[in-house]
Amino acid sequence: MTDSIDLLGTGVSERALEALAEIQRFQQVFDDVNWTSSLEPLAKRRHIGFHLTIAAGKLARIEERQDHGVEADGVVLDVAADLLVYALQIASLSGEGLGALYRRRISALLANEVKHETFLQGTPTDSRTT
C-alpha cells in the first residue's frame, strides 16, 4: 500500500506526492480557464517571478510590522498559499511535476548536496571571498 511508503525517512508518503500531482493538475486547469494569456512560457515564468517578488515583499512587510507589535497572521497565510500556487505554476511551465521536484530537492538536502546560492565559491556574493 502506497500510504505506508516513507520517502527517504522523512515521513512523506508516495500518496502525499500523488496528491500534490492532483493539485498541480487542478491548478493547470484553473489557470487555463481563468487566466487567458498570450505570454510564452518564459514570459509567464518571468511574470510569476514578479508575483514571487511581491509575495516576498508582503512577507517582509508583515515581519517588519510584527517587530513593532502588529499581528498579521492572516496575510502570512495568504502568502503561503500564493507561494504554493506559484510553485505549481512554475513546475507546470517546466513540464515537471512538483512532487518529483520536491522529492529531488529533499533527497539533495538529505544528502547534503545543496549549497545556498549566496555562498557559492567564487561568486560576487560569496562573503567568504571578500
N, C-alpha and C positions, 0 to 999 in steps of 0.2 A: 504494500500500500504506500502510495507516494506521500501521505501525510507524515509518515514517521522518518522520512529521509532527512538527515541532518546535514546541511550544507557546510562542509569544512569545519564541523564542530561549532558552528555559530548558532545553531537552533533554527536557522532559516530552512524551511522545507521546500521541496520541489513544488508543492501545492501553492505555497506563497508566491513563488516565481511565476507559476501559471496564472495566478490571479492578477499579477502585475501585467502579464501579457494581455489578459482580457481587458484590463483598464486601459492599456495602450490602444487596443483596437477600438474601444469606445471613444477615446479621445480623438482618434483619427476620424471616425465617423462624425463626431460632434464638430470638429474643425471643418470637415468637408461640407457639412450642412450649414453651419453658422458663420463661417469666415470665408467669404469669396475673395480670393486674392489672385492677382495676375503675377505675383512675385515668383521668381525662380527659386529653387530650393536654397541656394546660397544666400540670396537676398532675404528669404524667410528666416534662415538661421541668424543672419545679421540683425533682423528686426527683433527676433526673440532675444538676442543679446542685449538690445536696448531695454526690453522689458526686465531682463535679469538685473540690469544696472539700476533700474527704477526700484525693483524689489530690494536690492541691497541698500539703496538709499533710504527706503522706508524702514528697513531693519535698523540702520544706523540712527535714524531719527528717533525711533522708538527707544533704542538703548540710551541715547543721549537724554531723552526726556526722563527715562527711568532714573538716570543719575541725579535728576532734580526732583525725584519723588512722584512723578506722574506715571500711573499704571496704564498700560495699553496692550494688554494681552490679546485682545480681540484682533488687533492689527497683526500681531505676531503670527497668530493662527492663519490669517488671510495670506500672509507672505509665505508661510509653509505650504499652503495649498497651491499658491501660484507657482512656487518652485517645482512642485510635482508636475503641474501642467506643462511648464517649460521643459522639464527633463523628458517627459513623454513626447513632446513635440520634436525636440532635438533628436531623440533616438529614432523616431519615425522618419524624420528627414534624412537621417544617415542610413536608413534601411536596416537598422539593428533593433533588436528587442531590448527594452530597458532592463528586463530581468537578466539577460545574457551579459549586458554591460555591467550590471550590478555584481553579478557573480564573478566576472573577471576582476573587477575593482577590489572586491572583498578578498579574493584569492591573492591578489598582488599585495594588498595591505597585510594579510596574514603572513605572507612570505617575506615581508619587509622589503619588497621590491619598489615601493613608491617613495619618491623623494619629493618634498614640497618644492614647487617650481621656483619659489623665492630663493632657495638655497642651492640651486643647481650650480655646480662648479663652473667658474669662468663667465657667468652671465653678469651683466652690469648691475643686477640687483643682488648679487651674492655678497652679503655683508662680511663674509669671511675673507674675501679677496681685497677688500678696501682698507 
